[in-house]
């Protein structure tokens, strides 16, 4: 059976936790940060867990995640 190719863009964006959930960095934390509150920016630092509906598609892109 041939090996599957990993989508390299997705591989850099998603990681798996110890319990098997998929985590990703939050959006909206790159620029125009002056108008965002400190509380909002602090919460953007924490990674988010990807919902179960999207995990199936991510695992297709990154089969060896």
Residue frames as a rotation matrix with the C-alpha (Angstrom) as fourth column:
UNK 1
0.580 0.815 0.000 0.00
0.815 -0.580 0.000 0.00
0.000 0.000 -1.000 0.00
UNK 2
-0.182 -0.695 0.695 1.49
0.602 -0.638 -0.480 3.40
0.777 0.331 0.535 -0.91
UNK 3
-0.580 -0.094 -0.809 2.04
0.756 -0.432 -0.491 6.07
-0.304 -0.897 0.322 1.69
UNK 4
0.543 0.795 0.272 -0.35
0.833 -0.551 -0.051 9.03
0.110 0.254 -0.961 1.88
UNK 5
-0.456 -0.680 0.574 0.93
0.583 -0.716 -0.385 12.54
0.673 0.158 0.723 1.31
UNK 6
-0.054 0.346 -0.937 0.53
0.914 -0.360 -0.186 14.98
-0.401 -0.867 -0.296 4.19
UNK 7
0.582 0.254 0.772 -0.75
0.522 -0.845 -0.115 18.48
0.623 0.470 -0.625 3.46
UNK 8
-0.344 -0.882 -0.322 2.27
0.830 -0.125 -0.544 20.44
0.440 -0.454 0.775 4.76
UNK 9
-0.544 0.216 0.811 0.27
-0.229 -0.968 0.105 23.64
0.807 -0.129 0.576 5.37
UNK 10
0.558 0.826 0.080 -2.17
-0.388 0.175 0.905 21.79
0.734 -0.536 0.418 7.60
UNK 11
0.420 -0.470 -0.776 0.62
0.681 0.728 -0.072 19.88
0.599 -0.499 0.626 9.35
UNK 12
-0.669 -0.722 0.178 2.13
0.467 -0.595 -0.655 23.18
0.578 -0.354 0.735 10.52
UNK 13
-0.438 0.582 0.685 -1.21
-0.524 -0.785 0.332 24.49
0.730 -0.213 0.649 11.80
UNK 14
0.609 0.779 0.149 -2.60
-0.633 0.364 0.683 21.54
0.478 -0.510 0.715 13.76
UNK 15
-0.680 -0.732 -0.031 -1.25
-0.538 0.528 -0.657 19.39
0.497 -0.430 -0.753 16.60
UNK 16
0.264 0.752 -0.604 -2.79
0.018 0.623 0.782 16.56
0.964 -0.218 0.151 18.55
UNK 17
0.119 -0.155 0.981 -3.11
-0.946 -0.319 0.064 16.62
0.303 -0.935 -0.185 22.33
UNK 18
-0.838 -0.498 0.225 -2.38
-0.546 0.763 -0.345 13.67
0.000 -0.412 -0.911 24.60
UNK 19
-0.371 0.792 0.485 -6.08
-0.157 0.462 -0.873 12.80
-0.915 -0.400 -0.047 24.75
UNK 20
-0.522 0.083 0.849 -6.38
0.738 0.543 0.401 12.81
-0.427 0.836 -0.345 20.95
UNK 21
0.627 0.730 -0.270 -8.07
0.505 -0.646 -0.573 16.17
-0.593 0.223 -0.774 20.44
UNK 22
-0.029 -0.599 0.800 -6.86
0.955 -0.252 -0.155 18.47
0.295 0.760 0.579 17.66
UNK 23
0.420 0.109 -0.901 -5.65
0.565 -0.808 0.166 21.93
-0.710 -0.578 -0.401 18.65
UNK 24
0.098 -0.353 0.930 -4.80
0.901 -0.366 -0.233 25.03
0.423 0.861 0.282 16.62
UNK 25
-0.810 -0.397 -0.432 -3.63
0.529 -0.812 -0.246 28.59
-0.252 -0.428 0.868 17.13
UNK 26
0.176 0.939 -0.296 -6.38
0.690 -0.332 -0.644 31.20
-0.703 -0.091 -0.706 17.29
UNK 27
-0.066 -0.086 0.994 -7.07
0.906 -0.423 0.023 33.65
0.419 0.902 0.106 14.49
UNK 28
0.682 0.406 0.609 -7.08
0.304 -0.914 0.269 37.49
0.666 0.002 -0.746 14.74
UNK 29
0.844 -0.409 -0.347 -3.85
0.296 -0.184 0.937 37.73
-0.447 -0.894 -0.035 16.77
UNK 30
0.188 -0.819 0.542 -1.41
0.981 0.186 -0.059 38.85
-0.052 0.542 0.839 14.05
UNK 31
-0.826 -0.460 0.325 -1.88
0.502 -0.863 0.055 42.58
0.255 0.209 0.944 13.46
UNK 32
-0.238 0.680 0.693 -4.12
-0.247 -0.733 0.634 45.58
0.939 -0.020 0.343 14.30
UNK 33
-0.192 0.078 -0.978 -3.68
0.762 0.640 -0.099 44.68
0.618 -0.765 -0.182 17.96
UNK 34
-0.958 -0.250 0.143 -3.96
0.118 -0.795 -0.595 48.22
0.262 -0.553 0.791 19.35
UNK 35
-0.405 0.879 0.251 -7.76
-0.772 -0.476 0.421 48.30
0.490 -0.024 0.871 19.17
UNK 36
0.254 0.460 -0.851 -8.15
0.078 0.867 0.492 44.87
0.964 -0.191 0.184 20.76
UNK 37
0.690 0.072 0.720 -8.43
-0.659 -0.348 0.667 44.75
0.298 -0.935 -0.193 24.53
UNK 38
-0.394 -0.897 0.201 -5.69
-0.888 0.314 -0.337 43.16
0.239 -0.311 -0.920 26.65
UNK 39
-0.155 0.436 0.887 -8.19
-0.579 0.687 -0.439 40.60
-0.801 -0.581 0.146 27.89
UNK 40
0.853 0.503 -0.139 -9.06
-0.372 0.398 -0.839 39.60
-0.367 0.767 0.526 24.32
UNK 41
0.370 -0.805 -0.463 -5.40
-0.748 0.037 -0.662 39.39
0.550 0.592 -0.589 23.26
UNK 42
-0.463 -0.516 0.720 -4.59
-0.864 0.445 -0.237 37.25
-0.198 -0.732 -0.652 26.30
UNK 43
0.244 0.642 0.727 -7.34
-0.360 0.756 -0.547 34.76
-0.900 -0.128 0.416 25.40
UNK 44
0.857 0.033 -0.514 -6.06
-0.514 0.120 -0.849 34.64
0.034 0.992 0.120 21.80
UNK 45
-0.177 -0.983 0.046 -2.75
-0.976 0.170 -0.133 33.23
0.123 -0.069 -0.990 23.10
UNK 46
-0.296 0.115 0.948 -4.44
-0.477 0.842 -0.251 30.03
-0.827 -0.527 -0.194 24.25
UNK 47
-0.957 -0.033 -0.289 -4.86
-0.275 0.430 0.860 27.36
0.096 0.902 -0.421 21.57
UNK 48
-0.050 0.991 0.123 -8.37
-0.958 -0.013 -0.288 26.31
-0.284 -0.132 0.950 20.62
UNK 49
-0.620 -0.017 0.784 -9.67
0.013 0.999 0.032 22.78
-0.784 0.030 -0.620 20.33
UNK 50
-0.799 0.319 -0.511 -11.10
-0.573 -0.146 0.806 21.97
0.182 0.937 0.299 16.92
UNK 51
0.017 0.908 0.418 -14.73
-0.873 0.217 -0.437 20.80
-0.488 -0.357 0.796 16.96
UNK 52
-0.288 -0.101 0.952 -15.49
-0.009 0.995 0.103 17.16
-0.958 0.021 -0.287 16.15
UNK 53
0.743 0.643 0.185 -17.22
0.199 0.052 -0.979 18.16
-0.639 0.764 -0.089 12.90
UNK 54
0.776 -0.498 -0.388 -13.96
-0.628 -0.545 -0.555 19.57
0.065 0.674 -0.736 11.50
UNK 55
0.105 -0.798 0.593 -11.58
-0.664 0.387 0.640 16.92
-0.740 -0.461 -0.489 12.87
UNK 56
0.470 0.142 0.871 -12.47
0.351 0.876 -0.332 14.39
-0.810 0.462 0.362 10.16
UNK 57
0.974 -0.074 0.215 -11.40
0.170 -0.390 -0.905 16.78
0.151 0.918 -0.367 7.40
UNK 58
0.525 -0.824 0.212 -8.17
-0.851 -0.502 0.155 17.68
-0.021 -0.262 -0.965 9.20
UNK 59
0.129 -0.459 0.879 -7.27
-0.358 0.805 0.473 14.03
-0.925 -0.376 -0.060 9.67
UNK 60
0.786 0.152 0.599 -7.69
0.487 0.446 -0.751 13.56
-0.381 0.882 0.277 5.90
UNK 61
0.858 -0.489 0.157 -5.21
-0.287 -0.710 -0.643 16.39
0.426 0.506 -0.750 5.30
UNK 62
-0.151 -0.901 0.407 -2.77
-0.930 -0.010 -0.367 15.18
0.335 -0.434 -0.836 7.97
UNK 63
0.549 0.512 -0.661 -3.15
-0.376 0.857 0.352 11.38
0.747 0.055 0.663 8.02
UNK 64
0.070 -0.608 -0.791 -0.21
0.618 0.649 -0.444 10.75
0.783 -0.458 0.422 10.39
UNK 65
0.006 0.032 0.999 -1.18
-0.475 -0.879 0.031 13.44
0.880 -0.475 0.010 12.93
